[in-house]
Structure formats: structure tokens, C-alpha cells
Amino acid sequence: MKSDQPYNYDLRQFQLRSVVLLDAIDKVCKEHGIKYYVIAGTLLGALRHKGFIPWDDDLDIALMRSDYDLLVEHAREWFPEPFSIVAYNNDINYPKYFAKLEDKSTTLVERFYLGYVGGIYMDIFPLDSVPDNKLLRAWHYYRFNLKRRMMYLIYRDPYKHGKGMSSILLRLLQKLVSKEGLHRRTHKVLTEFEGKKNCNYVMTHDDGFKAYHKSVFGTPQPCEFEGHTFCAPEHPEGFLSVLYGDDFMTPPPADKRDSHFHDYCDLEHGYEGVDINDLKANYGGMDSLTRRKKRRK
């Protein structure tokens, strides 16, 4: 039976539970000599709030492509239970081009229409080399963005907007386009400038057209986050000013503090054996009540 109450969860409880993911990645990376960096809202929260941005629940880290590939390749042998790195090359139902570290003792559905259930997570982005030349960089990002949009369509519930001609066309597209092939082509675009000359910038490809000089990252520096110490870029202000502007230390006004709510979250039970269709039957109609845009920090 579908619940008649709006679905929600305690944000602070979610934040504190998520810190174990950073602890796990920090331990594994240091054991194996891998450099990682907290980025985006996580880095901003560390500098501005010494922890999570109060109205946000995002955890984001990034690694240079070679370290990223090494971490994903050895994830199953390096991470203890209940942690698991999920990426397209170990779960074809995973609809993203970057990886996530998940806590398998929890259950989370980010968006029901993507058809994926996992645990609470931390995003892990590869830092891919891009050209110094802005025109070449723009052409690269344009081609990547086409692949990302296609990926969204291939994984999206064809009936998200109801039945009709659009759902018929989307179902046909999903039959014609291979998920494996699309991920391979996307990876080829992402990594096309690795090892090339005059490519002194990197992108996460999650921040629009924004690119960061490699010198911004450098030697990881300690930063405080929720009473723990993790690794930040060598020049954090160089990253944050590109992403958020020079006034990044000033919080936005209260009416501009957008939160990132998930469509379903259970911090007490693991997701293995959970049928997303059963969850959707009970909570899927509630997602519009809890969804918030997450871009503004």
C-alpha cells in the first residue's frame, strides 16, 4: 500500500552516518599510496563550516585518472565490508560515468526514475586531463555532454512522463543503444587527452565547463571535517573560486539554500535483496515532495 505521508529523513543523522565513507576512503588511499582530494561542497563545508554545509548532504572526492583507475580496479580486495565501490564496469545497471563508494548496510534511492538502488554513498570523480586551449576544451566537453545526455535517456524510466509517443520512442532507443557500448564510448571521450602535451588542466566533468589547473591539487593538505582530518587540494581556494566564485566563504541567503534530498533512504537496513519496484510502489509518488536542486552551495 502506498504511504499517504510525505517521505523524509533526518538530514543531520544522514550526514553523520555518511562520515564513515570518508574514513574508509582515507584509510584505503593512505595504505596504498593514492592521493585523493575532497572537492566541491565537501571542500567548501570543510573550509566554511568545519564539516557538512548545514543544509547539504553531499560527499565528493576526486583523484587523478591513474589513481582513480587503480582504486576502482582493486576496490573489492581493498575495501572491507560493508563498503563497496560501484562503477559501470562492475554493475552495468549503474547509470553514472563516475564511481561511488557505498555503505551496503544502508539503502538509498537517489531518483526512482533512474531505476537504481544502492546504499548511502560518496561520489568519486576522476580528474581527467583537458587541453589548455579553450576551444579544444569546449569541443571536448560538448562531445562528452552528448554522451551524458544519452546515458540519462538510456537509463531513465521511459514512463517517467507517462505513456505516449515519447515513451515509445525512448523504449526503442533503449533497445537500440547498448549500455556497455555507451559507457565505453563515454570513457574514451573522457580520457582522450591523458598524457598529451599542452593539457595542464583537469575536469571532473560534473561542474559544467569548469576546468582547474593541475597545480591547484598538488600535494594533499589536511583539512578538518566533522572532527576528522581528511585530504584537501594544496590550493583549495583555487578550486573553490573557480566553482563558486571569489565570495565562496559567504553563505547564500536563507531562501537560496537548496537541499539535496533523496527519494528514499533507510539507514538501518541494507539494500541487498531489495526490489526497487516495491520501494517505488510505496514511495515513488512522493519524490516530487522531497526533491531539491543541489547545485547552489
Secondary structure, 3 states (H helix, E strand, C coil): CCCCCCCCCCHHHHHHHHHHHHHHHHHHHHHCCCCCEECHHHHHHHHHHCCCCCCCCCCEEEEEHHHHHHHHHCHHHHCCCCEEEECCCCCCCCCCCCEEEEEEEEEEECCHHHCCCEEEEEEEEEEEEECCCHHHHHHHHHHHHHHHHHHHHHHCCCCCCCCCHHHHHHHHHHHHCCHHHHHHHHHHHHCCCCCCCCCCEEECCCCCCCCEEHHHCCCCEEEEECCEEEEECCCHHHHHHHHHCCCCCCCCCHHHCCCCCCCEEECCCCCCCCCHHHHHHHHHHHHHHHCCCCCCC
